[in-house]
Amino acid sequence: MMTLHINSISIFLWMQTVLITSEIIANLYTQQPRYTGKFLTSVNKKEFKAESVVACLAFCGPLCTCFGYQQSTKRCRVFDFCLDRDVSFTEGGWVYYTSPSECDEGWVTYGGHDYMMNTTRVSQPEAMRICQQCGAYLVEMNDADENNWIKQTILKDIYCTDKYDCTTWTGGNDIQTEGDFIWGASNTPFSYTNWDSINPDNSYDLSKPIDCVDMFYDGQWNDRPCDFQASFICER
C-alpha cells in the first residue's frame, strides 16, 4: 500500500512538472510554422538528444531565443536566434519555437524579408548585437528597388537640417580590407551601391578608421567610424 501511495505521489509530481513546463513553453515560446519541417543550419546552433520537447527546452538556456525538436529521432537543436536565411533544406518532423521579445512588433515586409527601424542611437557593433537578439541582422541592400523602398517606407519620416546628424546604420563595412566593402551578416561584397557624391571618404576624422556604412534619410550612403551613435534597421 505504501509503495502504491509513493508511486501515486511521484506520478502526480511528474504531471505537475509537465504541466508547468508546458505552460512555460506556451507562455514564453511561440511555434513558428515557417520553420516546420525544415532543417536550419547556423553557426550559433547546438544539438542534443532529448526525450521530449520539454527536455529540449531545458537545453535552451537563458540566451536561447529559438529551439527545434524532431520527435522521431529525439533530436533537439538550440539556437541563439533563428534566421530565415538559415533554412537549408526540408526534413520532416522538425517543429521550432521562438521566444517573444521587444522586437516582435514594428516589422514591415518587402520582397520576402521583414524590416524594422530602431531609433535608439548606438554604435554599429551594438546595433548588430540588438538585431541578432531579435533573430535578425543589420539591413543589407542588394539592389536599387530595395534601397528605394527603404527610403520611401522606413526613412520617410526622418529629416534633419544636417543630414549627417540623423543617419541610420546598415550592415556594411570595410573593416577587413580598406575600400573593399562587404555586408557583415552575409559576408558578401557589395553588388549594388548608392553612395553620396563625396563618399566613401576618410575625411571625417583622420584619427579614427572610417569603416562602417550608414544611410542618409534620402537613401544615399555614407561611411563613418563604427562607434558613431545612430539609429539602425534590422532585417530578417
C-alpha positions as CSV (number, residue, x, y, z in Angstrom):
1,M,0.0,0.0,0.0
2,M,2.8,2.4,0.9
3,T,4.5,1.7,-2.5
4,L,1.3,2.5,-4.3
5,H,1.0,5.7,-2.4
6,I,4.5,6.8,-3.2
7,N,4.0,5.9,-6.8
8,S,0.8,8.0,-6.9
9,I,2.7,11.0,-5.5
10,S,5.5,10.5,-8.0
11,I,3.1,10.4,-10.9
12,F,1.3,13.5,-9.5
13,L,4.5,15.4,-9.2
14,W,5.6,14.4,-12.7
15,M,2.3,15.5,-14.1
16,Q,2.6,18.8,-12.3
17,T,6.1,19.3,-13.7
18,V,4.9,18.5,-17.2
19,L,2.0,20.9,-16.9
20,I,4.2,23.7,-15.5
21,T,6.9,23.2,-18.2
22,S,4.3,23.0,-20.9
23,E,2.8,26.3,-19.6
24,I,6.3,27.9,-19.8
25,I,6.6,26.8,-23.4
26,A,3.1,28.2,-24.2
27,N,3.7,31.5,-22.4
28,L,7.3,32.1,-23.4
29,Y,7.7,30.4,-26.8
30,T,5.6,30.5,-30.0
31,Q,5.6,27.7,-32.5
32,Q,7.0,29.0,-35.9
33,P,5.1,27.4,-38.8
34,R,7.5,28.9,-41.3
35,Y,10.3,26.6,-40.0
36,T,8.1,23.5,-39.6
37,G,9.6,20.5,-41.5
38,K,12.7,22.5,-42.3
39,F,16.4,21.9,-41.3
40,L,18.1,25.1,-40.1
41,T,21.9,25.4,-40.4
42,S,23.5,28.1,-38.3
43,V,26.9,28.8,-36.7
44,N,25.1,29.5,-33.5
45,K,23.4,26.2,-33.1
46,K,24.0,23.3,-30.7
47,E,22.5,19.8,-30.9
48,F,21.4,17.4,-28.2
49,K,19.5,14.2,-27.6
50,A,16.2,14.9,-25.7
51,E,13.4,12.5,-24.8
52,S,10.7,15.2,-25.3
53,V,10.2,18.8,-26.3
54,V,10.1,19.7,-22.6
55,A,13.6,18.2,-22.2
56,C,14.7,20.1,-25.2
57,L,13.6,23.3,-23.7
58,A,15.8,22.6,-20.7
59,F,18.8,22.8,-23.0
60,C,17.7,26.2,-24.4
61,G,19.3,28.3,-21.6
62,P,18.8,32.0,-20.8
63,L,20.3,33.3,-24.0
64,C,18.4,30.9,-26.3
65,T,15.6,32.5,-28.3
66,C,14.9,29.6,-30.6
67,F,14.8,25.8,-30.4
68,G,13.7,22.9,-32.6
69,Y,12.6,19.3,-31.8
70,Q,12.3,16.3,-34.0
71,Q,10.1,13.7,-32.2
72,S,11.0,10.7,-34.3
73,T,14.7,11.0,-33.7
74,K,14.7,12.7,-30.3
75,R,16.9,15.4,-31.7
76,C,17.0,18.8,-30.1
77,R,18.6,21.9,-31.8
78,V,19.1,25.0,-29.8
79,F,19.9,28.4,-31.3
80,D,20.9,31.9,-30.0
81,F,18.5,33.0,-32.7
82,C,16.8,31.6,-35.9
83,L,17.1,33.3,-39.3
84,D,15.0,32.7,-42.4
85,R,18.3,32.6,-44.4
86,D,19.4,29.6,-42.3
87,V,16.7,27.3,-43.8
88,S,18.9,24.9,-45.8
89,F,16.6,22.0,-46.8
90,T,13.4,20.2,-46.0
91,E,13.4,17.5,-43.3
92,G,10.1,16.3,-41.9
93,G,9.3,16.3,-38.3
94,W,11.1,19.4,-37.1
95,V,9.0,21.8,-35.0
96,Y,10.6,25.1,-34.0
97,Y,9.7,27.5,-31.2
98,T,10.9,31.1,-30.7
99,S,10.6,33.3,-27.7
100,P,8.9,36.7,-27.9
101,S,10.9,39.9,-27.4
102,E,10.6,43.7,-27.7
103,C,11.3,43.2,-31.4
104,D,8.1,41.3,-32.1
105,E,6.3,44.4,-33.3
106,G,7.0,47.1,-35.8
107,W,8.2,44.9,-38.7
108,V,7.3,45.8,-42.3
109,T,7.6,43.2,-45.1
110,Y,9.1,43.7,-48.5
111,G,10.4,41.1,-51.0
112,G,10.0,38.2,-48.6
113,H,12.0,39.9,-45.8
114,D,11.0,41.8,-42.7
115,Y,12.4,45.2,-41.7
116,M,12.3,47.2,-38.5
117,M,13.5,50.6,-37.7
118,N,15.0,51.1,-34.2
119,T,15.5,54.8,-33.3
120,T,17.8,54.1,-30.4
121,R,21.2,55.6,-31.2
122,V,24.0,53.1,-30.8
123,S,27.3,52.1,-32.4
124,Q,27.2,49.7,-35.4
125,P,28.5,46.8,-33.3
126,E,25.8,47.4,-30.7
127,A,23.2,47.7,-33.4
128,M,24.4,44.3,-34.8
129,R,24.0,42.7,-31.4
130,I,20.5,44.1,-30.9
131,C,19.4,42.8,-34.3
132,Q,20.9,39.4,-33.6
133,Q,18.9,39.2,-30.3
134,C,15.8,39.6,-32.5
135,G,16.8,36.9,-34.9
136,A,17.8,39.5,-37.5
137,Y,20.8,41.3,-38.9
138,L,21.6,44.9,-39.9
139,V,20.0,45.7,-43.2
140,E,21.7,44.7,-46.4
141,M,20.6,46.5,-49.6
142,N,21.0,44.3,-52.7
143,D,19.5,46.5,-55.4
144,A,18.1,49.9,-56.2
145,D,14.5,48.7,-55.7
146,E,15.2,47.6,-52.1
147,N,17.1,50.8,-51.4
148,N,14.3,53.0,-52.7
149,W,11.7,51.1,-50.8
150,I,13.6,51.6,-47.5
151,K,13.9,55.3,-48.3
152,Q,10.2,55.7,-49.1
153,T,8.9,53.4,-46.3
154,I,11.3,53.1,-43.4
155,L,13.0,56.5,-43.6
156,K,10.1,58.6,-44.9
157,D,9.5,60.4,-41.6
158,I,13.2,61.2,-40.8
159,Y,14.6,64.6,-41.5
160,C,17.2,66.9,-40.0
161,T,18.8,70.2,-41.2
162,D,22.2,68.5,-41.4
163,K,21.7,65.0,-42.8
164,Y,24.8,63.8,-41.1
165,D,23.0,64.2,-37.8
166,C,20.3,61.6,-38.5
167,T,21.8,58.7,-40.3
168,T,20.8,55.1,-40.0
169,W,23.2,52.1,-39.7
170,T,23.3,49.4,-42.3
171,G,25.3,46.2,-42.1
172,G,28.1,47.4,-44.5
173,N,31.8,47.8,-43.6
174,D,35.3,47.6,-45.0
175,I,36.9,46.6,-41.7
176,Q,38.9,43.7,-43.1
177,T,40.3,45.5,-46.2
178,E,40.2,49.2,-46.7
179,G,38.0,50.0,-49.7
180,D,36.5,46.5,-50.1
181,F,33.1,46.9,-48.6
182,I,31.1,43.8,-47.6
183,W,27.8,43.1,-45.8
184,G,28.6,42.0,-42.3
185,A,25.9,39.3,-41.8
186,S,26.2,37.5,-45.2
187,N,29.9,38.3,-45.6
188,T,29.3,39.2,-49.3
189,P,30.8,42.1,-51.3
190,F,28.5,44.9,-52.4
191,S,26.8,44.1,-55.6
192,Y,24.9,47.5,-55.6
193,T,25.9,50.8,-54.1
194,N,24.2,54.2,-53.6
195,W,27.0,56.4,-52.2
196,D,26.6,60.1,-51.6
197,S,28.6,62.1,-54.1
198,I,31.6,62.6,-51.7
199,N,31.5,59.2,-50.1
200,P,33.1,56.9,-49.3
201,D,35.9,59.0,-47.8
202,N,38.2,59.2,-44.9
203,S,37.9,62.9,-44.2
204,Y,35.6,62.7,-41.2
205,D,38.2,62.1,-38.5
206,L,41.7,61.0,-39.6
207,S,42.4,59.8,-36.1
208,K,39.8,57.0,-36.4
209,P,39.2,54.3,-39.0
210,I,36.1,55.0,-41.0
211,D,34.9,51.5,-41.7
212,C,31.1,51.3,-41.3
213,V,28.3,52.3,-43.6
214,D,25.1,54.3,-42.7
215,M,22.3,55.8,-44.7
216,F,21.1,59.4,-45.1
217,Y,17.3,59.9,-45.0
218,D,17.5,60.5,-48.8
219,G,18.6,56.9,-49.2
220,Q,22.3,57.7,-50.1
221,W,25.1,56.0,-48.3
222,N,27.9,57.4,-46.1
223,D,30.9,55.9,-44.3
224,R,32.0,56.9,-40.8
225,P,33.6,55.5,-37.6
226,C,31.8,52.4,-36.4
227,D,31.4,53.9,-32.9
228,F,29.2,56.7,-34.1
229,Q,25.8,56.7,-32.4
230,A,23.0,56.2,-35.0
231,S,19.6,54.6,-35.4
232,F,19.5,51.3,-37.3
233,I,17.4,49.0,-39.4
234,C,17.1,45.3,-38.7
235,E,16.3,42.8,-41.4
236,R,15.3,39.1,-41.3
